Amino acid sequence: GLVPRQCFSVGKNTLGSISKRDDVYIRTLLFHGAKTVSNARKGRQVQESWLGRPVSRRNKNVATVALNNKNARVLWVLLTNDKEISPEEVMVAAYM
């Protein structure tokens, strides 16, 4: 529900719209968190952060969805492995 639906046809891979099949509340919270980080980086050095890479290649909303997807993956690992993760580990994962 956080990434665009992929459509395969005649060897071409096209991206469709973002599906809305998952929990709306969690998806909204993740999006607002990513949007807040994106807006907070306005006056700072965006190019030095993880968010700077997608912003330099795409527009701001695409970068926000990319950050949203990254946050969802980190959250999934935390919930499925039932372990605590340090901020240093999150920073290392952010640059991968």
C-alpha positions as CSV (number, residue, x, y, z in Angstrom):
1,G,0.0,0.0,0.0
2,L,3.0,2.3,0.2
3,V,4.6,1.7,-3.2
4,P,3.2,2.0,-6.7
5,R,1.5,-1.1,-8.2
6,Q,3.7,-2.7,-10.9
7,C,2.1,-3.6,-14.2
8,F,4.0,-6.0,-16.5
9,S,3.1,-6.1,-20.2
10,V,5.1,-7.3,-23.2
11,G,8.4,-7.0,-21.3
12,K,7.7,-3.5,-20.1
13,N,7.4,-2.6,-16.4
14,T,5.2,0.4,-15.7
15,L,4.3,1.8,-12.3
16,G,0.7,2.5,-11.6
17,S,-0.9,4.3,-8.7
18,I,-0.3,3.7,-5.0
19,S,-2.8,1.2,-3.8
20,K,-5.0,1.8,-0.8
21,R,-5.5,-1.7,0.4
22,D,-3.7,-1.4,3.7
23,D,-4.6,0.3,7.0
24,V,-5.4,3.9,6.2
25,Y,-4.5,5.2,9.6
26,I,-1.0,3.7,9.7
27,R,-0.3,4.8,6.1
28,T,-1.4,8.4,7.0
29,L,0.8,8.5,10.0
30,L,3.8,7.3,8.0
31,F,3.1,9.8,5.3
32,H,2.7,12.7,7.7
33,G,6.0,11.8,9.4
34,A,7.8,11.7,6.1
35,K,6.3,14.9,5.0
36,T,7.3,16.6,8.3
37,V,10.9,15.5,7.8
38,S,10.8,16.7,4.2
39,N,9.5,20.1,5.2
40,A,11.9,20.5,8.1
41,R,14.8,20.0,5.6
42,K,13.8,23.1,3.5
43,G,16.3,25.5,4.9
44,R,19.1,23.0,5.7
45,Q,21.5,21.1,3.6
46,V,19.2,18.7,1.9
47,Q,21.9,17.3,-0.4
48,E,23.9,15.9,2.5
49,S,21.0,13.8,3.9
50,W,19.5,10.6,2.7
51,L,16.5,12.6,1.5
52,G,18.8,14.7,-0.7
53,R,19.5,11.9,-3.1
54,P,15.8,11.3,-4.2
55,V,15.1,15.1,-4.2
56,S,18.0,15.8,-6.5
57,R,16.7,13.2,-9.0
58,R,12.9,13.5,-8.6
59,N,10.4,16.0,-7.2
60,K,9.7,16.5,-3.5
61,N,6.6,14.4,-3.3
62,V,8.3,11.3,-4.9
63,A,11.1,11.8,-2.3
64,T,8.6,11.9,0.5
65,V,7.0,8.6,-0.7
66,A,10.5,7.1,-0.9
67,L,11.2,8.2,2.7
68,N,7.8,6.9,3.7
69,N,8.6,3.5,2.2
70,K,12.0,3.4,4.0
71,N,10.3,4.2,7.3
72,A,7.8,1.4,6.7
73,R,10.6,-1.1,6.0
74,V,12.4,-0.1,9.3
75,L,9.1,-0.4,11.2
76,W,8.4,-3.8,9.7
77,V,11.8,-5.1,10.8
78,L,11.2,-3.8,14.3
79,L,7.8,-5.4,14.6
80,T,8.6,-8.8,13.0
81,N,11.9,-9.4,14.8
82,D,10.6,-8.1,18.2
83,K,13.9,-6.5,19.0
84,E,15.1,-3.0,19.9
85,I,17.2,-1.1,17.4
86,S,19.6,1.7,18.2
87,P,19.6,5.0,16.4
88,E,23.0,4.2,15.0
89,E,21.6,1.1,13.2
90,V,18.8,3.2,11.7
91,M,21.4,5.7,10.4
92,V,23.4,2.9,8.8
93,A,20.3,1.5,7.2
94,A,19.4,4.9,5.9
95,Y,22.5,5.1,3.7
96,M,22.0,1.6,2.2
